[in-house]
Amino acid sequence: MVPVLALVIAVPLLVHTSTTAAHYEMMGTCRMVCDPYSPRPGPGPGPGATALEVLQDLSAVPPPSFVQGTKGEPGRPGRPGPRGPPGEPGPPGPRGPPGNRAGDPGAAGAAEGGDAGSAARIAFYVGLKNPHEGYEVLRFDDVVTNVGDHYDPSTGKFTCHVAGVYYFVYHVLMRGGDGTSMWADLCKNGQVRASAIAQDADQNYDYASNSVVLHLDSGDEIYVKLDGGKAHGGNNNKYSTFSGFLLYPD
């Protein structure tokens, strides 16, 4: 085996020609080309040509021509790829036009001293200086507020001059000590619209309080009247008070 390998390595090229014109070549160490070769006329390599000359002669032969076939049908579309990352935010848009700050003009108010209407301002707050008892109208003679001069301290009555809806509230302190009770009513034109009672429990002072919302017409009178018992005046301390104001006119 060793002599055979040595012979293969030592002889890079072996050419043998026989009477049958068979041509044998060994190239390199591992590849054998067995090619029946017969001489042919022309300028090509002769019978004694080497394998390299034969290969060079074959390379001169032009390759066969290829004819392009018809175009095939398009293939099916592939699956969509993964969604890409979000893009960068775009630049800010142009600035819009300025808004209209000016509102619609309001309705003109009534002139002071003119006709009664939405501009009418009526309110009063009065206190009771002198004590009262029995069944009499409480004349709240300590006037603190009297916008519009619709309250008369000499009579204790509020007279309506602007028709509308009014709010009234009263607090009357009972003068205790004799075990009796006191009732205080708010009246409209002689009719009771609210009542309150204070009881002399254990000879202590007590309050009678209430409030109303009334619609008044021009000329209506509102006042607070005792219906029994004693009301404490309190000098200037205003323990007993009466007040009211216009919510909205007709």
C-alpha positions in Angstrom: 0.0 0.0 0.0 2.9 2.3 0.8 4.5 2.0 -2.6 1.2 2.7 -4.4 0.7 6.0 -2.4 4.3 7.0 -3.2 3.8 6.4 -6.8 0.6 8.5 -6.9 2.3 11.4 -5.2 5.5 11.2 -7.2 3.9 11.1 -10.6 1.7 14.2 -11.0 0.8 13.3 -14.6 0.8 10.0 -16.4 -0.2 9.7 -20.0 -0.5 6.3 -21.8 -1.5 5.8 -25.3 -2.5 2.4 -26.7 -3.5 1.0 -30.0 -7.2 1.5 -29.1 -6.4 5.2 -28.8 -7.7 5.2 -25.2 -6.3 8.1 -23.3 -5.7 7.9 -19.6 -4.6 10.8 -17.4 -4.1 11.2 -13.6 -4.2 14.8 -12.3 -3.1 15.8 -8.9 -3.2 13.1 -6.3 -6.9 12.0 -6.2 -8.6 12.7 -9.5 -8.5 10.4 -12.6 -9.9 11.4 -16.0 -10.6 8.4 -18.3 -11.4 9.7 -21.7 -11.4 7.8 -24.9 -9.5 10.1 -27.2 -9.0 9.9 -30.9 -7.1 12.4 -33.0 -9.1 14.8 -35.0 -8.1 17.1 -37.8 -7.7 20.7 -37.3 -5.6 23.0 -35.2 -6.6 21.4 -32.0 -4.3 19.2 -29.9 -2.9 16.0 -31.4 -2.6 12.5 -30.1 0.3 13.4 -27.8 -1.5 16.4 -26.2 -1.5 16.8 -22.5 -4.7 17.0 -20.4 -4.2 20.7 -19.9 -4.1 21.3 -23.7 -7.3 19.2 -24.0 -9.0 21.3 -21.4 -7.9 24.5 -23.0 -9.3 23.3 -26.3 -12.6 22.4 -24.8 -12.9 25.9 -23.2 -12.8 27.4 -26.7 -16.2 25.8 -27.5 -18.9 28.4 -27.0 -21.6 27.6 -24.4 -25.0 26.6 -25.5 -27.5 29.4 -25.8 -30.5 29.6 -23.4 -34.0 30.7 -24.4 -35.9 32.7 -21.7 -39.3 31.2 -20.9 -42.6 32.9 -20.3 -43.1 34.8 -17.0 -44.7 32.8 -14.4 -47.7 33.7 -12.2 -46.9 35.9 -9.2 -46.5 34.1 -5.9 -48.8 34.6 -2.9 -48.2 37.6 -0.8 -46.1 37.0 2.3 -47.3 37.6 5.9 -47.2 41.2 7.2 -44.1 42.0 9.2 -44.2 43.2 12.8 -45.4 46.6 13.6 -42.7 49.2 13.7 -42.0 51.6 16.6 -44.0 54.9 16.8 -42.5 57.8 15.0 -41.3 61.0 16.4 -44.0 63.6 17.3 -44.5 66.2 14.6 -43.8 69.9 15.1 -46.6 72.0 16.8 -49.2 73.4 14.5 -49.7 77.0 13.7 -51.2 79.2 16.5 -54.9 79.8 16.2 -56.6 83.2 16.0 -57.4 85.0 19.3 -60.8 84.4 20.8 -63.4 87.1 21.4 -63.2 88.1 25.0 -65.9 90.8 24.8 -69.3 89.5 25.9 -72.7 90.8 24.8 -73.6 94.1 26.5 -76.1 93.7 29.4 -79.4 95.3 29.6 -79.5 98.8 30.8 -80.6 99.2 34.4 -83.3 101.5 35.6 -82.2 105.0 36.6 -82.1 105.8 40.3 -85.4 107.4 41.4 -87.2 106.1 38.2 -89.8 103.4 37.9 -89.7 100.5 40.3 -88.2 97.4 38.7 -85.2 95.1 38.7 -83.1 97.9 40.1 -85.3 98.3 43.3 -83.3 97.9 46.5 -85.4 97.3 49.6 -84.2 96.0 53.0 -84.7 96.7 56.7 -83.3 95.5 60.0 -84.8 96.9 63.3 -84.5 96.1 67.0 -86.9 96.4 70.0 -85.9 98.8 72.7 -89.0 99.0 74.9 -90.8 96.0 76.4 -94.3 95.0 75.2 -97.0 92.7 76.5 -100.5 91.6 75.9 -102.0 91.7 72.3 -100.3 94.6 70.5 -98.1 95.2 67.5 -94.5 95.2 68.4 -93.1 98.6 67.4 -89.4 97.9 66.7 -88.0 101.4 67.3 -84.3 100.8 67.0 -83.7 101.2 63.3 -80.4 99.9 62.0 -81.1 99.5 58.3 -84.0 100.9 56.3 -83.1 100.9 52.6 -86.0 102.4 50.7 -87.7 103.7 53.9 -90.5 101.2 53.6 -90.5 100.4 57.4 -92.2 102.9 59.8 -90.8 102.6 63.4 -93.7 104.6 64.8 -96.2 101.9 63.8 -93.9 98.9 63.6 -95.2 98.1 60.1 -93.5 97.5 56.8 -95.5 98.8 53.8 -94.9 97.4 50.4 -94.3 99.9 47.5 -92.8 97.5 45.0 -94.7 94.4 44.2 -92.7 91.2 44.4 -91.4 88.4 46.5 -90.0 89.2 50.0 -88.3 87.4 52.8 -89.0 88.3 56.5 -87.6 86.9 59.8 -88.2 87.8 63.4 -86.8 86.9 66.9 -88.6 88.0 70.0 -87.2 87.4 73.5 -89.8 86.5 76.1 -89.6 88.3 79.5 -90.0 85.4 81.9 -90.4 85.1 85.7 -94.1 84.6 86.1 -94.5 81.2 84.6 -96.5 82.3 81.6 -95.8 81.8 77.8 -95.5 84.2 75.0 -96.8 84.0 71.4 -95.5 86.2 68.5 -97.2 86.2 65.1 -96.1 87.7 61.8 -99.1 89.2 60.0 -99.9 90.3 56.5 -102.8 92.8 56.4 -104.2 91.4 59.7 -103.8 87.7 58.7 -101.3 85.5 60.5 -98.6 84.1 58.2 -96.2 82.7 60.8 -96.3 82.0 64.5 -93.8 81.3 67.3 -94.1 80.5 71.0 -91.7 80.9 74.0 -92.4 79.0 77.2 -91.3 80.1 80.7 -89.8 76.9 81.9 -88.3 77.2 85.3 -88.7 81.0 85.1 -86.0 81.3 82.3 -86.0 83.5 79.2 -86.9 81.9 75.9 -87.1 82.9 72.2 -89.9 82.9 69.7 -88.6 82.9 66.2 -89.9 82.2 62.6 -89.4 83.3 59.0 -91.5 83.6 55.8 -91.3 84.2 52.1 -94.3 86.1 50.8 -95.5 87.8 47.6 -96.6 91.3 48.3 -98.6 93.7 46.3 -98.2 97.5 46.6 -99.9 98.7 49.8 -99.6 95.4 51.7 -98.5 95.7 55.4 -96.3 93.3 57.3 -95.8 93.4 61.1 -95.2 91.3 64.2 -97.9 91.1 66.9 -98.0 89.7 70.4 -100.8 87.1 71.0 -100.2 87.0 74.8 -97.2 87.2 77.0 -94.4 89.7 77.5 -91.7 90.7 75.1 -88.3 91.8 76.4 -87.0 95.1 75.0 -83.3 95.1 76.0 -82.6 98.8 75.4 -79.9 98.9 72.6 -78.9 95.2 72.9 -81.3 94.1 70.2 -82.5 90.8 71.9 -85.6 91.1 69.8 -85.3 91.9 66.1 -87.3 92.1 62.9 -85.9 92.2 59.3 -86.8 91.7 55.7 -85.8 92.4 52.1 -87.0 92.1 48.5 -85.9 88.9 46.8 -87.1 89.9 43.3 -89.8 92.3 42.0 -92.6 91.3 39.6 
